[in-house]
Amino acid sequence: MTSHRPVPAFLEPLIIPPRGEHAYTLIFLHGRGDRASIFGPAFTADLTRSRRYASLKLVFPTPAPTFSALFYRHIAQWFDFNAGTEPKSYTPEQLDGLREVVEHVHALVDAEVAAGVAEERILLGGLSQGCAVALMALLLGGRRLGGMMGMSGWLPFAGEIRRALAGKGMPVGALVNGARDVDVPAWDEDEAVKLRERTGIIGRLRERIMRQPPFPEEVIAQVLSTPTWLGHGDADEVVKYLVGREIYGGLKALGMEVVWKRYRDFPHWYKVPEEIDDLAAFWEEKCGLSPSPSPSSSSDTERCS
């Protein structure tokens, strides 16, 4: 009888080395059903179509196809979840899969740090299910990275995070009102109380998913200070726009600085050139990563703020 392995294995990542002196690393996870060998070169071409990042190394992880209980076939996926599922439906096998992929991303980050890349110059991101993985890896990793970016994505436990904070008195309302996005209301509470509640939620998620003790409050607070950028098309039929907005609501509820970009009448993918341009602006403003000058110039304008 054939047994179906419930957690994914990972292939060697696709690495696109920097064209100049290495200073920054972007670790970016593709969506379910894709491959790094296909997604990585296409994303890199879109990213560098009108600008150069000579000091940027790109790392594109990829999973081996594994059996999906949701689709009842083998598929390249990071874990066997669907966008927007709630914790009550998570099986032990699903949580095992999430833990394994988060550990894999943490190992990639650790390797960059060991190679001499400063944590504040490591960027993490993903598309669709890859965004879900990247966000969980950030929240549970104990490192304040240079930046986090997500495209057409979602966040496991986003509803649980918002409900937990709502139970402590944080106002949680609708995030979308027709064609208009609604911001997260301010939480009128003592800062020390807010910090304790927010870091407590992350600590409990780490215990539940990683089966490890939570980091100290000050470490989690640093993680939550990671600049974050999210983009989503409001015609997305794969990961609904409201599901994407719940990421924004959950992260804002945790006190994170989040830039949200809505792409009108755009489906499930990233929009070229608008979304790439918005991402580049975020890198320059929040992450200290500016496009390199033309090859004829002898200096590099990239810096770390």
KAZI-V669398 format. One record per backbone hydrogen bond with DSSP energy under -0.5 kcal/mol. CO is the residue of the C=O (numbers start at 1). NH is the residue of the N-H. E is the energy in kcal/mol with one decimal. If there is no record, write none. Layout:
co=CO nh=NH e=E
co=CO nh=NH e=E
This chain:
co=3 nh=5 e=-0.6
co=9 nh=64 e=-2.8
co=11 nh=62 e=-0.5
co=13 nh=15 e=-0.5
co=14 nh=60 e=-3.2
co=15 nh=17 e=-0.6
co=16 nh=58 e=-2.5
co=24 nh=57 e=-2.5
co=25 nh=27 e=-0.5
co=25 nh=123 e=-3.4
co=26 nh=28 e=-0.6
co=26 nh=59 e=-3.1
co=27 nh=125 e=-2.3
co=29 nh=127 e=-2.4
co=31 nh=34 e=-1.5
co=35 nh=38 e=-1.0
co=35 nh=39 e=-3.2
co=36 nh=40 e=-2.1
co=38 nh=42 e=-1.2
co=39 nh=43 e=-3.0
co=40 nh=44 e=-2.6
co=41 nh=45 e=-2.2
co=42 nh=46 e=-2.1
co=43 nh=47 e=-2.5
co=44 nh=48 e=-2.1
co=46 nh=49 e=-0.8
co=52 nh=292 e=-3.2
co=53 nh=56 e=-1.6
co=54 nh=20 e=-3.0
co=55 nh=23 e=-2.5
co=55 nh=24 e=-2.2
co=55 nh=57 e=-0.6
co=57 nh=26 e=-3.0
co=58 nh=16 e=-2.8
co=59 nh=28 e=-2.5
co=59 nh=61 e=-0.6
co=60 nh=14 e=-2.7
co=61 nh=30 e=-0.5
co=62 nh=11 e=-2.2
co=66 nh=75 e=-2.6
co=67 nh=69 e=-0.6
co=68 nh=72 e=-2.1
co=68 nh=73 e=-0.8
co=73 nh=68 e=-2.5
co=75 nh=66 e=-2.3
co=75 nh=77 e=-0.9
co=76 nh=33 e=-4.0
co=79 nh=81 e=-1.5
co=82 nh=85 e=-1.7
co=86 nh=89 e=-2.3
co=87 nh=90 e=-1.6
co=91 nh=95 e=-2.2
co=92 nh=96 e=-2.3
co=93 nh=97 e=-2.2
co=94 nh=98 e=-2.4
co=95 nh=99 e=-2.5
co=96 nh=100 e=-2.3
co=97 nh=101 e=-2.1
co=98 nh=102 e=-2.2
co=99 nh=103 e=-2.4
co=100 nh=104 e=-1.8
co=101 nh=105 e=-2.2
co=102 nh=106 e=-2.6
co=103 nh=107 e=-2.1
co=104 nh=108 e=-1.7
co=105 nh=109 e=-2.4
co=106 nh=110 e=-2.9
co=107 nh=111 e=-2.0
co=108 nh=112 e=-1.6
co=109 nh=113 e=-2.3
co=110 nh=114 e=-2.7
co=111 nh=115 e=-1.4
co=112 nh=117 e=-2.4
co=113 nh=116 e=-1.6
co=118 nh=121 e=-2.2
co=119 nh=122 e=-1.7
co=119 nh=146 e=-1.1
co=121 nh=25 e=-2.0
co=121 nh=123 e=-0.6
co=122 nh=146 e=-1.8
co=122 nh=147 e=-0.9
co=123 nh=27 e=-2.8
co=124 nh=149 e=-2.1
co=125 nh=29 e=-2.1
co=126 nh=151 e=-2.2
co=127 nh=130 e=-2.3
co=128 nh=131 e=-0.7
co=128 nh=132 e=-1.5
co=128 nh=154 e=-0.7
co=129 nh=133 e=-2.0
co=130 nh=134 e=-2.4
co=131 nh=135 e=-2.6
co=132 nh=136 e=-1.9
co=133 nh=137 e=-2.8
co=134 nh=138 e=-2.2
co=135 nh=139 e=-2.7
co=136 nh=140 e=-2.1
co=138 nh=141 e=-1.2
co=138 nh=142 e=-0.5
co=143 nh=145 e=-0.9
co=147 nh=124 e=-2.4
co=148 nh=229 e=-2.7
co=149 nh=126 e=-1.5
co=150 nh=231 e=-2.4
co=151 nh=128 e=-2.8
co=155 nh=158 e=-1.9
co=157 nh=161 e=-2.6
co=158 nh=162 e=-2.2
co=159 nh=163 e=-2.5
co=160 nh=164 e=-2.5
co=161 nh=165 e=-2.0
co=162 nh=166 e=-2.4
co=163 nh=167 e=-2.1
co=165 nh=168 e=-1.0
co=165 nh=170 e=-2.3
co=166 nh=169 e=-1.7
co=171 nh=173 e=-0.5
co=175 nh=182 e=-2.3
co=177 nh=180 e=-1.9
co=180 nh=177 e=-3.7
co=186 nh=188 e=-0.7
co=187 nh=189 e=-1.7
co=190 nh=194 e=-2.5
co=191 nh=195 e=-2.6
co=192 nh=196 e=-2.2
co=193 nh=197 e=-2.5
co=194 nh=198 e=-2.6
co=195 nh=199 e=-2.7
co=196 nh=200 e=-1.8
co=197 nh=201 e=-1.7
co=198 nh=202 e=-1.6
co=199 nh=203 e=-2.4
co=200 nh=204 e=-2.2
co=201 nh=205 e=-2.1
co=202 nh=206 e=-2.3
co=203 nh=207 e=-2.0
co=204 nh=208 e=-2.2
co=205 nh=209 e=-3.1
co=206 nh=210 e=-1.5
co=206 nh=211 e=-0.8
co=206 nh=212 e=-1.0
co=216 nh=219 e=-0.7
co=216 nh=220 e=-2.0
co=217 nh=221 e=-2.3
co=218 nh=222 e=-1.4
co=219 nh=223 e=-2.0
co=220 nh=224 e=-2.4
co=222 nh=225 e=-1.2
co=223 nh=226 e=-1.8
co=227 nh=148 e=-2.4
co=228 nh=259 e=-2.9
co=229 nh=150 e=-2.4
co=230 nh=261 e=-2.4
co=231 nh=152 e=-2.5
co=232 nh=263 e=-2.3
co=233 nh=236 e=-1.3
co=238 nh=240 e=-0.6
co=240 nh=244 e=-2.0
co=241 nh=245 e=-2.4
co=242 nh=246 e=-1.3
co=243 nh=247 e=-0.8
co=244 nh=247 e=-0.9
co=244 nh=248 e=-1.3
co=245 nh=249 e=-2.6
co=246 nh=250 e=-2.7
co=247 nh=251 e=-3.0
co=248 nh=252 e=-2.7
co=249 nh=253 e=-2.2
co=250 nh=254 e=-1.1
co=251 nh=256 e=-2.3
co=252 nh=255 e=-1.9
co=256 nh=258 e=-0.8
co=257 nh=228 e=-1.7
co=258 nh=260 e=-0.5
co=259 nh=230 e=-2.8
co=261 nh=232 e=-2.0
co=262 nh=264 e=-0.6
co=263 nh=234 e=-2.1
co=263 nh=266 e=-1.3
co=266 nh=235 e=-2.2
co=267 nh=269 e=-1.3
co=271 nh=275 e=-2.1
co=271 nh=276 e=-1.0
co=273 nh=277 e=-2.9
co=274 nh=278 e=-2.3
co=275 nh=279 e=-2.2
co=276 nh=280 e=-2.4
co=277 nh=281 e=-2.1
co=278 nh=282 e=-2.0
co=279 nh=283 e=-2.5
co=280 nh=284 e=-2.1
co=281 nh=285 e=-2.5
co=282 nh=286 e=-3.2
co=282 nh=287 e=-0.9
co=283 nh=287 e=-1.2
co=283 nh=288 e=-0.6
co=283 nh=289 e=-2.1
co=288 nh=290 e=-0.7
co=288 nh=303 e=-1.8
co=292 nh=52 e=-0.5
co=294 nh=297 e=-2.4
